Amino acid sequence: MVTCSNDVWLLLEAEEGGLGAFADGLICEGRRLADALRGELAAVLLGPDTGELEEALAECGADRLYRGRDAGLADYHPEIYASLLGELVREHRPRLFLTLDSARGADLMPRLAATIGAPLVMNCTNIEAGEEIEFTKPVQSGRLHAVMTAPAGGTSLATLNAEYLPEAATAAPSQIARVCDIEADVSAIATRLDITSYLKADPKTVDIREAEIVVAVGNGIGARENFAAFERFAELIGAALGGSRPVIDSGILPHERQIGQTGRAISARLAILCGISGSEYFTKGIERAGTKVAINSDREAPIFKDIDLGIHADINALIPKLTAHIKRGTEGGGR
Ligand SMILES: Cc1cc2nc3c(=O)[nH]c(=O)nc-3n(C[C@H](O)[C@H](O)[C@H](O)COP(=O)(O)OP(=O)(O)OC[C@H]3O[C@@H](n4cnc5c(N)ncnc54)[C@H](O)[C@@H]3O)c2cc1C
């Protein structure tokens, strides 16, 4: 068996305007694991022009920054990413290669694991590094956590559940990362798929982890028939719909729309929380959201703690009225 280093590598996602809401937490977690393994922490950033982000990243606390700058990396292509990263991992053999359990992470990592023949654990809530690497992930809708270990001596891959990442880097970085260029001819990577165009996603189908605006619906909607009003409202304001667990359990929304500890964490600019009591299992999933607005008929509902705007109202009366009001406004009636 070819042994690997003790290094921890992170794949970061470059987004418009930055590295995304969870990059700090991922770097912080990577640092903890690299220190436990007495290895180095390396961050990988791919894109056509990563210049601005590199400056921020050089001081993020990583020891090395691998940058792949190529026009062919302007858009995420699963085969190109898997091939490029597969070569890198084969060459450098980090002990751990990690990324977020985001839509991209979920698409890429199984391909990468298959490309290099490495073990992969998705949606980890914790990783402990010692002689062995121990991964913990929820199973059976969060009722159980499975703990698994990967064989020693090889690279292991994992995606990390954003809700369990630390808030931000705890210590000021003591060094500036060494920047290393990834030498690769992206145009020479053979692909079987061509991406021909991008269609703007329907907010109804957009992954709630990536959505800019989220309308989250809770048990307070009461009868199932009331849900149509929330669909109309979400459509009108260009929001993705999510829900608390009872709404998912009752089959109104599919499981991938559940927000919370055993669902997904959202980082939306605006989250409108309708008829949700504010259980900690739920609020775990909205910690990184921007402006939070809660509507609840109970003034004492715990959801009203730690939000930006609280509205004491019956959602089944307010949401249809609000929808009609916005419609009138956008149609020029504006009353
Ligand atoms: C291991 C485990 C994991 C869990 N994971 C999750 C998870 O990931 N996500 C999650 O959401 N839950 C999770 N739960 C469940 C969680 O504990 C709560 O039971 C759940 O979040 C409650 O959902 P809710 O707020 O929609 O419903 P409820 O607690 O029933 O609250 C409904 C709210 O609606 C309000 N309301 C009622 N009628 C109206 C109206 N007409 N207008 C306005 N407001 C109204 C009420 O005042 C109330 O505050 C988990 C539980 C366990 C044990």
The ligand as an ORCA input file, in Angstrom:
! r2SCAN-3c Opt
* xyz 0 1
  C     -33.486     13.850     16.703
  C     -34.420     14.924     16.237
  C     -34.087     15.635     15.108
  C     -34.929     16.651     14.656
  N     -34.564     17.347     13.527
  C     -35.354     18.357     13.110
  C     -34.991     19.134     11.956
  O     -33.965     18.921     11.308
  N     -35.815     20.139     11.589
  C     -36.978     20.438     12.260
  O     -37.702     21.365     11.847
  N     -37.334     19.708     13.321
  C     -36.574     18.675     13.765
  N     -36.969     17.960     14.834
  C     -38.305     18.223     15.401
  C     -38.318     19.452     16.330
  O     -37.988     19.078     17.626
  C     -39.715     20.128     16.342
  O     -40.672     19.171     16.720
  C     -40.118     20.743     15.014
  O     -39.086     21.605     14.550
  C     -41.400     21.533     15.177
  O     -41.809     22.041     13.961
  P     -42.769     23.310     13.880
  O     -42.120     24.454     14.561
  O     -43.151     23.489     12.458
  O     -44.070     22.814     14.634
  P     -44.668     23.177     16.044
  O     -43.664     23.018     17.107
  O     -45.940     22.426     16.149
  O     -44.974     24.739     15.943
  C     -45.948     25.304     15.142
  C     -45.945     26.812     15.401
  O     -46.880     27.407     14.545
  C     -47.568     28.394     15.265
  N     -48.877     28.533     14.634
  C     -49.932     27.675     14.687
  N     -50.932     28.130     13.911
  C     -50.511     29.287     13.371
  C     -51.075     30.202     12.467
  N     -52.282     30.004     11.933
  N     -50.356     31.292     12.139
  C     -49.121     31.525     12.642
  N     -48.534     30.669     13.485
  C     -49.190     29.551     13.829
  C     -47.646     27.906     16.691
  O     -47.779     29.007     17.570
  C     -46.295     27.221     16.810
  O     -45.318     28.122     17.310
  C     -36.141     16.949     15.319
  C     -36.452     16.232     16.477
  C     -35.626     15.233     16.932
  C     -35.989     14.496     18.189
*
